[in-house]
Structures are given as C-alpha cells and as structure tokens.
Amino acid sequence: MAAVPAPDLDAQVNQVLSEVRTEIDVARRHRVFCNRNLRMDKVEMIGFDMDYTLALYHQARMERLSIELTLNKLIDGRGYPEEIRHLNYDPQWAIRGLMVDRKLGNVFKLDRHSHVGRCYHGTRKLTPDERKQFYRSEKVDFGSDRYAWIDTLFGLPEVVMYITLVDWLESKGAVGEDGYDKLFGDIRLSIDEAHRDDTLKSVIKKAVPEYIIKDPDLPETLHKLRSSGKKLFLLTNSLFDYTDVVMTYLLDGARLPYPSWRHYFDVVIVGGGKPGFFNEQRPFVGIDPHTGRELPGEVKSLSRDRVYQGGNIVGFEHMTGIRGENVLYIGDHIYGDILRLRKGYMWRTAMIIQELDTELGVGERLDGQLRDLELLDRRRRNLESEIDFQALRLKKMQRLFDEANLADADAATAQLSPHLRSRLEDAKRQTKAALDSLRDRARLMAEECELLEDATERAFNGYWGSVLREGNENSRFGEQCGDYADLYTSRVSNFLAYSPLRYFRAPRRAMPHEI
C-alpha cells in the first residue's frame, strides 16, 4: 500500500494566516457599517429579503423596462397620447428618499429635520422664495395623502416619469384642477399594475442575467453563516414562481453541498406581504414547490423541506422558538423591512443600500475636495463667530458714545473727556473697518464653499446630490437608515469578510458641543 503523504502543515498555517483580515484590510466599499452595537454571536437566526437584497438588479435596465411597460399601460389603458412614448426620461432625475407633492407637481428632497431642500417643478428648480412660500410658512404634514415618499429602488421610475410628464402636461396647457395629482396616480397605478399582473416579472424571468446581478460570493457567504451554526430563512414578498427562478439563478450550481437553493434556508416564506407580515395576523399557507399551488391543512410547524406563503411574525417566532434580539433580518426597504419591524419588535436589522457602492466610490474619488469643504466650513463658522464678537463690540462702543452725547442734567451721567472721546472714535473706526473686512472675507468664503459644495454634490447626482445627505445634514432617508438599521452595507456578500461571531461596534458620535 502506498504511503499517504504527510500534510504540509506549514502550507496550511500560511493559508489560514493569509485569510485572517482586520476590517482595515477590507475595501471601504465592501465594509459592513454599524449604527448600533450588535453581537453576531448572540444571533441564532438570520433572515433575508430577496429583491434588492439577495438579488441585486441592473438598475438602469430595470428602470428602462419599468418606464417602457408603464408607458404602454398609460397609452393603451388610460388614454395618454402616443407622443409621451418618445419623451426623454432621464434616470438622473430620481434617487431614493425624494418626496412627491401630488397637489403642486413638485418633487423635493428633505433633510433629517424634514426641512425642504432642493425642489423641482418638472425640470425647473424652485427659487428659495418659492420653497419658503410652499413649505416653510406653515407646518407641513408629509404623512398625508398629498405626499408620496419614494423609499425603494422600484419607485425611482415613478419620479423620472412624473418630472418629465409635468413638463409635458404644462406644455399642452392641460394641467386642470387635479392634473398633477391625477398624473401621479395614473403613473403609480400603471407601475403597480405592471408588477401585479406579472407583466414586469415575466420579462425578467425570460432574461434573468440581463436584469439581475449574479454575485459569485453570495453562495459562500450563506454557507459561511450556516457553517457557524446559524439558521437562515428567506422572507420575500415575491411569489414562489418568480422567487424560484431568481434564487435558482443566484445560488444553484455553486459547487457547495446544497442540491438546490432551498437547501441554504431552514425556512422559506414567499408572498410575505411585508409590512403586513409584521403587523397583521395572517396564517401561513403551505406551497407545493413543484407546482406552486397551495396545500390544504393548517400549518403548525415550519419545516426545512417545505415552502410557505403569507404568515406573521408572531406565528414565526412561536414555531421556530427563536425571537427578539436573537433574530437578524436583512432587507432593502426602510418601511417594509426595517422601520415597521424595529418599531414593533425586537429583531435586529441590517439594510442593503445598493447605491452605497457608488456613493462610497464617489466619496473616495473626491476625498480631497470633501476634506477641503469640511475645513472651509469650520473656518467659516469661526469667522462668523469673530464677526458676531466684533459687531457686539461696535454696538457697545456706539452705546457709550450715544450716552456721552446726551444732554442730561442727571449728575450720574458723566461726560467723556475730549481725550477719551477721541480714543473711542478711533476704536469705533478700527472696529468698523475690521468688521467690514471680516464680512468681505466671509462673503468670499461662502461663495467658495458654495462652489465647492455644488461641485461635489453634482458628482453624486447632477440634480439631487448624495442619497444619504442634504447639504450639511443627513438626508431624511439617510437619517432613517441611521435610526432604524443596526447595520448597513451595499450587498449581502460583504458579510463574507467578517466573522459570523463578530461584535459590530458603533463609532462614538460627538454632539455639537463636543466638537
């Protein structure tokens, strides 16, 4: 019998050591960022949404397809003229986190205080006076039906079409009393119809590689999490026929010990109807994975070899025996996946922000400019403080001068001597000259800041700037990500660079008085 060669221990040790990485070794664009401390060793079960979470889309192609199908429904089903098909629908007009004013035909971006920043009516940018007139003269209820919040990537085509068609509507003089509101309603109903009647997904199913990004690290990421002893589950709003096609494309054939994509997961739930899954009591329904048909009988347990539809979080926790902070759910929708879940339950959350990859890339490219902008902003604040001090000093001098000139019989009012009067006048002139000089410097610095800020924001998006910021503040969308997502990253496979037992620690955040 031939001797079995001894294992090369040196080679094995070198291989293990080469795989040991700290976070600083992970490219910034592939990091997982932490808003709230999270111990992964305490997490027993990890859940995933599918669309824009496990399955990332080629966004430009998806938007073109959505717009094309929506135009078909507007023209064929709602009487819009053929000419709207040939308008230019520029995808740059939409980012996540915009707000649509259905009454006035405006689209705007909010900062973390819900303060309206840049705002467009069609493709015309509103002036500061117009913004003040519409949104700052009285309290605005952004939760009313008048406003539509665009917080998913699926919703971006709505904004692109609305902005384009507001211009078209006005060019025809056809706005009418409810024109803007009806226009947005028609667009949203048409897009929803394209999703609901399978028009959109039937196209994707026929050409999956054209619309869905196949991440080669995704199967290994799920395998690594499972190998650490964690249970995995899929909870998606998509129905089984579409889920099966997409997940087969993403996970099957990865040469790992899983006969099919379903074997990566301990529980598979389709048609989850989120956020209803988190705040309603709908029953679980068994689904035949071969036919996609509903199975009879009450679901009393969740098995690894079955597929389920519908359901609710209370029943899920009861049947799995895992609840609260021992569950981590990863999704992309701030309202459907993250906010409702965090407000009502104790599950931990991670948000997939597909745009973060691009945002970090732009940030790295503009690192020098962003540092310059931060330095200029700090100097401007210091300069404004000096202006305030000098203005107060001048005001006090003027008050002394005025009191000295009063012809008052009161003996307590002392008149200034000629020498002191002369000194006070000299000091006033010097302070006034210094104040004028400081104000000139502040004006020039403000112009420099504005130019640099405009240039950097245009690098993110020519109309809206960064998805996560609005001027010096977080955008409303960025603030919600910080408030409700414990972790955030650009794709699920970024977890591959981290230990499944990692302790994610949030950075210390300074308050203004600590800076």
Backbone torsions as a table, in degrees:
resi	resn	phi	psi	omega
1	MET	NA	132.5	-178.5
2	ALA	-68.9	140.8	179.7
3	ALA	-68.7	139.8	177.6
4	VAL	-82.2	122.4	-176.9
5	PRO	-62.6	141.8	178.5
6	ALA	-68.3	143.4	179.8
7	PRO	-65.3	141.9	178.8
8	ASP	-80.3	92.2	-174.5
9	LEU	-65.5	-36.2	178.9
10	ASP	-60.4	-42.6	-179.3
11	ALA	-64.7	-39.9	-179.9
12	GLN	-66.4	-41.9	179.6
13	VAL	-63.2	-43.9	179.7
14	ASN	-61.8	-37.4	180.0
15	GLN	-66.7	-43.6	179.6
16	VAL	-63.1	-44.7	-179.1
17	LEU	-63.9	-35.0	-179.6
18	SER	-68.6	-21.2	-178.9
19	GLU	-89.2	-10.4	-179.9
20	VAL	-79.7	118.0	-178.4
21	ARG	-132.4	146.1	171.1
22	THR	-96.8	169.3	-177.1
23	GLU	-60.6	-30.8	-177.5
24	ILE	-67.7	-20.2	177.0
25	ASP	-79.8	-15.1	-179.5
26	VAL	-84.4	127.4	177.8
27	ALA	-55.0	139.4	-174.9
28	ARG	-54.4	-36.2	-177.3
29	ARG	-70.3	-12.4	-179.2
30	HIS	-114.0	17.5	-179.7
31	ARG	-88.2	158.8	170.0
32	VAL	-102.4	125.0	-175.6
33	PHE	-102.4	146.4	-171.3
34	CYS	-117.4	126.0	172.6
35	ASN	-96.5	-28.1	-175.2
36	ARG	-144.6	131.5	-177.1
37	ASN	-49.3	135.0	-178.6
38	LEU	-143.7	122.2	176.5
39	ARG	-92.7	108.2	-179.5
40	MET	-66.7	-23.5	179.1
41	ASP	-69.2	-17.5	177.2
42	LYS	-89.2	-11.9	-178.5
43	VAL	-83.1	119.8	-179.1
44	GLU	-96.3	-25.9	-174.6
45	MET	-140.9	135.5	-179.3
46	ILE	-122.3	126.5	179.2
47	GLY	-109.0	155.0	-177.6
48	PHE	-134.5	136.0	162.2
49	ASP	-75.7	168.3	178.8
50	MET	-104.7	-64.2	-173.6
51	ASP	-67.0	125.9	-178.2
52	TYR	63.9	17.2	173.2
53	THR	-126.1	-79.7	170.8
54	LEU	-70.7	-38.8	179.6
55	ALA	-102.8	105.7	173.6
56	LEU	-89.8	145.2	-175.1
57	TYR	-108.7	150.8	168.4
58	HIS	-72.7	97.6	-165.6
59	GLN	-60.6	-44.0	-177.8
60	ALA	-60.4	-41.8	179.8
61	ARG	-69.3	-39.2	178.4
62	MET	-62.3	-42.1	-179.4
63	GLU	-66.6	-40.9	178.0
64	ARG	-61.0	-43.9	-179.9
65	LEU	-64.2	-45.1	-179.6
66	SER	-60.7	-43.6	-179.8
67	ILE	-65.6	-43.0	179.6
68	GLU	-60.3	-46.9	-178.7
69	LEU	-69.0	-35.4	178.5
70	THR	-68.1	-40.8	176.9
71	LEU	-60.6	-40.3	177.7
72	ASN	-58.2	-43.0	-177.8
73	LYS	-73.6	-35.3	176.3
74	LEU	-64.6	-41.5	-175.9
75	ILE	-78.0	-47.6	-174.5
76	ASP	-80.7	-31.2	-173.1
77	GLY	-108.7	-18.2	-174.8
78	ARG	-127.9	12.8	169.0
79	GLY	76.8	15.2	176.8
80	TYR	-74.7	147.9	-175.9
81	PRO	-71.7	156.4	-178.5
82	GLU	-60.8	-26.7	-175.0
83	GLU	-62.9	-25.1	-178.5
84	ILE	-68.4	-17.7	179.1
85	ARG	-66.5	-25.5	-172.1
86	HIS	-103.3	10.0	175.3
87	LEU	-75.0	162.6	179.7
88	ASN	-90.8	112.0	180.0
89	TYR	-101.7	93.0	-175.1
90	ASP	-80.4	116.6	-177.2
91	PRO	-64.3	-17.5	178.9
92	GLN	-66.4	-14.1	-179.0
93	TRP	-75.2	-1.8	-176.7
94	ALA	-134.9	134.2	166.4
95	ILE	-135.3	166.1	176.8
96	ARG	-69.1	145.1	175.5
97	GLY	97.2	9.6	177.3
98	LEU	-85.1	159.6	178.0
99	MET	-121.1	133.6	178.9
100	VAL	-103.3	126.8	173.6
101	ASP	-94.3	102.4	-175.0
102	ARG	-71.0	-22.0	-178.4
103	LYS	-80.0	-44.9	-174.2
104	LEU	-99.4	-6.5	179.7
105	GLY	77.2	23.6	-178.2
106	ASN	-103.5	155.9	172.0
107	VAL	-130.3	131.7	-176.9
108	PHE	-143.6	168.9	-179.4
109	LYS	-117.9	135.8	-177.9
110	LEU	-105.0	147.0	170.7
111	ASP	-90.4	-174.9	-172.6
112	ARG	-66.5	-17.8	177.3
113	HIS	-92.5	9.4	-174.0
114	SER	60.7	32.6	175.0
115	HIS	-89.9	129.3	-177.0
116	VAL	-73.2	119.7	176.5
117	GLY	-91.5	-123.5	-179.4
118	ARG	-67.7	146.1	-172.5
119	CYS	-147.1	137.7	-179.8
120	TYR	-125.2	142.6	169.0
121	HIS	-111.3	106.5	-165.6
122	GLY	61.8	-131.4	178.5
123	THR	-98.7	8.5	178.7
124	ARG	-94.2	125.9	179.2
125	LYS	-77.3	129.8	-180.0
126	LEU	-72.7	147.8	177.3
127	THR	-77.4	160.8	176.0
128	PRO	-55.2	-37.6	179.6
129	ASP	-65.2	-39.1	178.9
130	GLU	-67.2	-41.6	177.6
131	ARG	-61.6	-41.4	179.1
132	LYS	-63.6	-41.8	-179.0
133	GLN	-63.1	-42.0	-173.2
134	PHE	-83.8	-35.6	-166.3
135	TYR	-129.6	-0.5	-176.9
136	ARG	-125.9	-0.9	-179.3
137	SER	-85.6	-17.6	177.6
138	GLU	-154.3	163.4	-177.9
139	LYS	-64.8	130.4	-177.8
140	VAL	-108.0	131.3	178.0
141	ASP	-93.6	94.4	-178.0
142	PHE	-73.9	-5.3	176.6
143	GLY	-89.9	-1.4	-179.2
144	SER	-77.9	167.1	-178.3
145	ASP	-66.1	-14.6	179.6
146	ARG	-66.0	-26.2	-174.3
147	TYR	-113.2	142.1	177.8
148	ALA	-120.7	123.5	-177.4
149	TRP	-93.4	124.1	-177.3
150	ILE	-99.9	96.0	-174.5
151	ASP	-119.0	11.7	175.1
152	THR	-128.3	154.8	176.5
153	LEU	-68.1	-26.5	175.6
154	PHE	-62.5	-25.3	-175.5
155	GLY	-86.9	-6.9	-176.1
156	LEU	-61.2	-40.3	177.9
157	PRO	-58.5	-29.3	177.4
158	GLU	-58.5	-44.0	-177.4
159	VAL	-69.4	-45.4	179.9
160	VAL	-57.0	-46.4	-178.5
161	MET	-69.3	-39.8	-178.6
162	TYR	-63.4	-48.2	-179.9
163	ILE	-60.3	-43.6	-178.8
164	THR	-66.4	-42.7	-175.1
165	LEU	-80.3	-19.7	171.6
166	VAL	-63.5	-45.1	176.0
167	ASP	-60.1	-44.4	-178.4
168	TRP	-64.3	-43.6	-178.6
169	LEU	-60.1	-42.5	-178.8
170	GLU	-72.1	-32.7	178.0
171	SER	-64.9	-23.7	179.2
172	LYS	-94.4	-3.7	-177.0
173	GLY	61.4	35.2	-171.8
174	ALA	-119.3	32.5	-177.1
175	VAL	-69.3	-53.3	-179.7
176	GLY	73.0	-179.8	-174.8
177	GLU	-67.5	-43.8	-179.2
178	ASP	-114.5	28.8	-172.5
179	GLY	-61.0	-47.2	-177.8
180	TYR	-67.0	-41.9	-179.6
181	ASP	-65.8	-44.0	179.1
182	LYS	-64.0	-39.8	179.8
183	LEU	-59.4	-50.0	-178.9
184	PHE	-65.1	-40.0	178.5
185	GLY	-59.8	-42.1	178.9
186	ASP	-64.7	-41.1	179.4
187	ILE	-64.1	-48.9	-177.8
188	ARG	-64.2	-43.0	178.4
189	LEU	-62.4	-37.9	-179.4
190	SER	-68.2	-42.2	178.0
191	ILE	-66.6	-44.5	178.0
192	ASP	-59.4	-39.3	179.4
193	GLU	-64.3	-40.0	179.3
194	ALA	-64.0	-34.2	175.8
195	HIS	-75.0	-42.4	-172.0
196	ARG	-72.3	-39.5	-176.8
197	ASP	-90.0	11.9	175.1
198	ASP	72.7	9.1	178.3
199	THR	-58.8	-46.7	-177.9
200	LEU	-70.1	-51.0	-173.7
201	LYS	-70.5	-26.0	177.2
202	SER	-66.4	-34.7	176.1
203	VAL	-67.9	-44.1	-178.7
204	ILE	-63.9	-41.6	-178.5
205	LYS	-61.1	-29.1	-179.6
206	LYS	-80.9	-17.0	-177.4
207	ALA	-145.8	57.8	-173.6
208	VAL	-55.5	-46.2	-177.7
209	PRO	-61.0	-23.7	-179.6
210	GLU	-74.5	-22.9	-173.2
211	TYR	-116.7	-20.7	-175.4
212	ILE	-118.0	134.4	-179.9
213	ILE	-82.1	124.1	177.7
214	LYS	-92.4	109.1	-177.8
215	ASP	-87.4	112.9	-176.7
216	PRO	-66.1	-19.0	-179.1
217	ASP	-90.6	-6.7	-176.4
218	LEU	-64.9	-48.1	179.7
219	PRO	-58.5	-42.1	-179.2
220	GLU	-66.3	-34.9	178.2
221	THR	-63.0	-48.6	178.6
222	LEU	-63.3	-40.2	179.0
223	HIS	-62.5	-41.5	180.0
224	LYS	-63.5	-41.4	178.8
225	LEU	-65.7	-42.2	178.3
226	ARG	-64.6	-40.8	-177.1
227	SER	-65.8	-22.0	178.5
228	SER	-82.0	-0.5	177.0
229	GLY	100.3	3.9	-178.5
230	LYS	-87.4	145.3	173.5
231	LYS	-88.7	145.6	-179.6
232	LEU	-119.3	145.3	173.1
233	PHE	-139.9	154.2	176.6
234	LEU	-109.5	128.6	176.9
235	LEU	-133.1	102.8	-176.0
236	THR	-128.7	152.7	175.3
237	ASN	-80.4	-17.9	179.4
238	SER	-68.9	147.8	178.5
239	LEU	-78.6	170.8	-168.7
240	PHE	-65.2	-37.9	-175.2
241	ASP	-61.0	-42.9	179.2
242	TYR	-73.9	-42.3	179.1
243	THR	-57.9	-43.4	-177.9
244	ASP	-62.5	-43.1	179.9
245	VAL	-64.5	-47.2	-176.5
246	VAL	-66.9	-48.0	-176.7
247	MET	-69.5	-32.1	174.0
248	THR	-61.6	-44.1	178.2
249	TYR	-63.3	-39.0	-175.5
250	LEU	-76.8	-36.5	-166.9
251	LEU	-119.1	-28.1	-176.0
252	ASP	-70.3	147.6	177.5
253	GLY	77.7	21.3	-177.7
254	ALA	-88.4	6.4	178.0
255	ARG	60.5	31.5	172.5
256	LEU	-110.0	164.9	-173.8
257	PRO	-75.4	57.0	179.0
258	TYR	-135.0	114.1	-179.2
259	PRO	-58.4	-34.2	178.1
260	SER	-151.7	174.0	-177.5
261	TRP	-60.3	-30.6	-177.0
262	ARG	-66.2	-21.0	-178.4
263	HIS	-78.5	-8.6	173.2
264	TYR	-73.6	-20.7	-169.3
265	PHE	-116.4	141.8	176.0
266	ASP	-81.4	-27.9	176.6
267	VAL	-139.6	135.3	176.6
268	VAL	-121.4	118.3	179.4
269	ILE	-122.4	120.2	177.2
270	VAL	-110.8	167.4	179.5
271	GLY	53.2	40.9	-173.8
272	GLY	-69.2	-20.3	177.6
273	GLY	62.4	32.7	177.1
274	LYS	-62.2	143.8	6.8
275	PRO	-82.4	1.7	-180.0
276	GLY	-57.7	-30.4	178.2
277	PHE	-56.9	-30.4	-175.3
278	PHE	-94.1	-12.1	-177.2
279	ASN	-137.1	11.2	175.9
280	GLU	-127.1	169.6	-176.3
281	GLN	-116.1	50.8	179.3
282	ARG	-77.5	146.0	-177.3
283	PRO	-77.4	157.5	170.1
284	PHE	-79.3	142.3	177.3
285	VAL	-125.5	130.8	177.1
286	GLY	-72.2	142.0	180.0
287	ILE	-122.9	131.7	174.7
288	ASP	-73.6	114.3	-176.8
289	PRO	-67.0	-15.1	179.9
290	HIS	-87.1	-34.9	-177.6
291	THR	-111.3	-19.0	-176.2
292	GLY	79.1	4.4	-177.8
293	ARG	-86.0	153.5	178.0
294	GLU	-70.8	143.3	178.3
295	LEU	-100.9	145.1	179.9
296	PRO	-74.6	161.8	174.6
297	GLY	99.0	151.3	179.9
298	GLU	-76.5	137.3	177.5
299	VAL	-85.2	116.6	-178.6
300	LYS	-110.7	-9.2	177.6
301	SER	-153.3	158.1	-179.7
302	LEU	-109.5	115.3	-174.9
303	SER	-104.8	153.1	-177.1
304	ARG	-70.5	-25.2	-176.2
305	ASP	-96.8	14.2	-178.1
306	ARG	-120.6	167.6	174.2
307	VAL	-123.5	140.1	-177.1
308	TYR	-126.6	155.2	178.2
309	GLN	-127.4	145.4	177.9
310	GLY	78.1	-136.4	176.7
311	GLY	90.6	-175.1	-177.3
312	ASN	-154.6	160.6	-174.0
313	ILE	-68.7	-33.6	-179.8
314	VAL	-64.3	-47.7	177.9
315	GLY	-64.4	-36.9	179.4
316	PHE	-61.9	-47.6	-179.6
317	GLU	-64.8	-38.7	-179.3
318	HIS	-64.9	-43.8	-175.0
319	MET	-79.7	-27.0	178.2
320	THR	-90.1	-22.9	-177.7
321	GLY	74.4	11.3	179.5
322	ILE	-121.3	132.1	-173.6
323	ARG	-150.4	173.3	172.3
324	GLY	59.3	-136.3	-174.1
325	GLU	-71.4	-2.6	175.8
326	ASN	-85.2	-0.4	178.3
327	VAL	-115.8	132.6	172.9
328	LEU	-114.7	125.9	177.5
329	TYR	-114.6	132.5	-175.7
330	ILE	-114.7	121.0	-179.5
331	GLY	-148.5	-178.1	-176.2
332	ASP	-117.6	-13.2	-171.5
333	HIS	-99.8	115.1	-174.5
334	ILE	-60.7	-35.3	-178.9
335	TYR	-87.7	-52.7	-174.2
336	GLY	-72.4	-32.5	-175.2
337	ASP	-104.2	-33.1	-166.9
338	ILE	-111.2	-60.6	-170.9
339	LEU	-62.1	-51.0	-177.7
340	ARG	-62.7	-37.5	-179.7
341	LEU	-66.6	-45.4	-177.7
342	ARG	-69.3	-33.5	-178.8
343	LYS	-72.9	-29.8	-174.2
344	GLY	-104.6	-20.4	-173.3
345	TYR	-140.5	175.9	-173.5
346	MET	-102.3	6.9	177.9
347	TRP	-57.6	144.8	172.4
348	ARG	-81.3	157.1	-172.3
349	THR	-134.5	147.0	171.5
350	ALA	-134.0	137.5	-176.8
351	MET	-112.6	133.3	174.1
352	ILE	-93.4	117.9	178.3
353	ILE	-114.2	93.8	-174.0
354	GLN	-58.8	-33.3	-178.7
355	GLU	-69.5	-16.0	-176.1
356	LEU	-60.7	-32.7	178.7
357	ASP	-58.4	-48.0	178.4
358	THR	-68.4	-42.7	-178.5
359	GLU	-60.2	-43.2	179.3
360	LEU	-68.2	-36.1	177.4
361	GLY	-62.6	-44.6	177.5
362	VAL	-64.5	-42.2	179.9
363	GLY	-60.6	-41.2	178.3
364	GLU	-65.7	-40.0	-179.3
365	ARG	-66.5	-32.6	-177.2
366	LEU	-103.5	21.4	-174.2
367	ASP	-54.3	-44.9	-179.5
368	GLY	-62.6	-43.7	179.7
369	GLN	-65.7	-39.3	179.7
370	LEU	-66.7	-36.8	176.0
371	ARG	-65.9	-41.3	177.4
372	ASP	-61.3	-40.5	-179.3
373	LEU	-65.2	-41.1	178.4
374	GLU	-63.3	-42.2	179.2
375	LEU	-65.0	-44.5	178.7
376	LEU	-61.8	-41.6	-179.6
377	ASP	-63.9	-40.1	178.5
378	ARG	-66.0	-42.8	178.3
379	ARG	-64.7	-36.4	179.5
380	ARG	-65.2	-41.2	177.7
381	ARG	-62.2	-41.8	178.4
382	ASN	-63.9	-40.0	-179.9
383	LEU	-65.5	-40.9	178.5
384	GLU	-65.0	-34.4	175.4
385	SER	-64.9	-40.1	178.3
386	GLU	-66.3	-38.0	176.9
387	ILE	-62.0	-44.1	178.5
388	ASP	-60.2	-41.8	-179.7
389	PHE	-64.2	-46.4	-178.5
390	GLN	-67.7	-35.5	177.9
391	ALA	-65.8	-40.9	177.6
392	LEU	-65.2	-40.5	178.8
393	ARG	-62.1	-43.4	179.5
394	LEU	-65.1	-37.5	179.8
395	LYS	-65.1	-41.0	177.7
396	LYS	-64.1	-41.4	177.5
397	MET	-61.2	-42.6	-179.0
398	GLN	-64.5	-37.3	179.1
399	ARG	-65.2	-41.6	176.6
400	LEU	-62.5	-41.3	-179.3
401	PHE	-64.3	-42.1	-179.8
402	ASP	-66.4	-39.8	179.9
403	GLU	-65.1	-36.1	-179.6
404	ALA	-67.9	-25.7	-178.1
405	ASN	-87.8	-5.8	-179.5
406	LEU	-73.2	131.0	174.3
407	ALA	-85.0	86.8	-175.0
408	ASP	-115.3	130.4	-179.1
409	ALA	-75.3	-12.3	-178.3
410	ASP	-63.6	126.2	-176.8
411	ALA	-68.2	-20.5	-179.3
412	ALA	-72.0	-17.4	-179.7
413	THR	-89.9	106.5	-176.9
414	ALA	-88.5	137.6	176.3
415	GLN	-82.2	142.7	178.2
416	LEU	-72.3	143.6	173.1
417	SER	-71.4	156.4	178.5
418	PRO	-54.3	-38.5	-178.6
419	HIS	-64.4	-46.9	179.3
420	LEU	-67.0	-36.6	177.5
421	ARG	-60.4	-42.6	179.9
422	SER	-63.9	-42.9	178.7
423	ARG	-63.8	-39.4	179.8
424	LEU	-66.3	-40.5	178.1
425	GLU	-64.4	-41.2	177.5
426	ASP	-62.9	-44.3	-179.9
427	ALA	-63.9	-38.5	176.9
428	LYS	-60.8	-46.3	-179.0
429	ARG	-62.6	-43.1	-179.6
430	GLN	-64.7	-43.3	179.7
431	THR	-65.8	-40.5	178.1
432	LYS	-63.1	-42.7	178.7
433	ALA	-64.1	-42.0	178.9
434	ALA	-64.4	-39.5	-179.9
435	LEU	-65.4	-43.0	177.9
436	ASP	-62.1	-41.1	179.4
437	SER	-64.7	-44.0	178.6
438	LEU	-61.7	-40.9	179.8
439	ARG	-66.6	-36.6	175.4
440	ASP	-63.4	-44.1	178.4
441	ARG	-63.6	-40.9	-179.8
442	ALA	-64.4	-39.3	179.3
443	ARG	-64.4	-45.2	179.2
444	LEU	-64.5	-39.6	179.6
445	MET	-67.5	-37.9	177.9
446	ALA	-63.5	-40.5	178.1
447	GLU	-65.1	-40.3	178.7
448	GLU	-65.0	-43.2	177.5
449	CYS	-61.2	-43.6	-177.8
450	GLU	-63.5	-42.1	179.1
451	LEU	-65.5	-44.2	-179.1
452	LEU	-68.3	-40.7	178.4
453	GLU	-63.9	-42.1	179.4
454	ASP	-63.6	-41.3	-179.1
455	ALA	-65.5	-42.7	-179.1
456	THR	-69.4	-40.1	-179.4
457	GLU	-66.5	-36.5	178.2
458	ARG	-65.3	-25.9	177.7
459	ALA	-67.1	-29.3	176.3
460	PHE	-79.5	-51.7	176.8
461	ASN	-158.0	131.2	-173.5
462	GLY	-61.7	-23.2	-177.6
463	TYR	-107.7	-36.3	-167.6
464	TRP	-117.3	-12.5	-176.9
465	GLY	75.9	-152.3	-177.4
466	SER	-71.6	145.7	176.5
467	VAL	-63.3	-36.4	-170.0
468	LEU	-96.4	-4.4	-178.7
469	ARG	-134.9	154.4	173.1
470	GLU	-136.9	101.4	-174.6
471	GLY	65.2	-131.7	179.8
472	ASN	-81.6	-6.5	-175.5
473	GLU	-106.0	162.1	164.8
474	ASN	-64.2	146.9	170.7
475	SER	-71.3	165.6	178.4
476	ARG	-59.9	-39.2	178.3
477	PHE	-64.8	-45.0	178.8
478	GLY	-61.8	-39.3	179.4
479	GLU	-66.4	-39.0	178.0
480	GLN	-64.9	-38.4	176.3
481	CYS	-60.0	-41.0	179.2
482	GLY	-69.7	-35.6	-176.6
483	ASP	-75.2	-36.5	-167.9
484	TYR	-114.4	-18.2	179.3
485	ALA	-100.7	121.6	177.4
486	ASP	-66.0	-40.8	177.8
487	LEU	-127.2	157.8	170.4
488	TYR	-150.5	150.6	-178.2
489	THR	-162.7	175.8	-174.6
490	SER	-90.4	-19.9	179.1
491	ARG	-160.8	155.6	-177.2
492	VAL	-61.3	-38.3	-175.3
493	SER	-66.0	-10.1	175.1
494	ASN	-65.7	-20.2	176.5
495	PHE	-68.6	-15.5	-178.9
496	LEU	-62.3	-29.3	-177.8
497	ALA	-78.6	-3.3	-175.2
498	TYR	-119.3	152.7	175.0
499	SER	-67.3	139.0	175.2
500	PRO	-64.6	-8.7	179.1
501	LEU	-109.6	13.9	-173.7
502	ARG	-63.0	147.4	170.7
503	TYR	-100.1	102.3	176.6
504	PHE	-77.7	125.7	-179.3
505	ARG	-114.8	132.3	177.4
506	ALA	-76.7	142.6	177.6
507	PRO	-69.1	152.6	176.3
508	ARG	-70.0	126.6	-178.8
509	ARG	-104.8	125.2	-179.8
510	ALA	-83.4	141.2	170.6
511	MET	-84.2	160.5	-176.4
512	PRO	-51.3	-37.0	-177.3
513	HIS	-72.3	-13.8	179.9
514	GLU	-91.6	-7.4	-176.6
515	ILE	-88.2	NA	NA
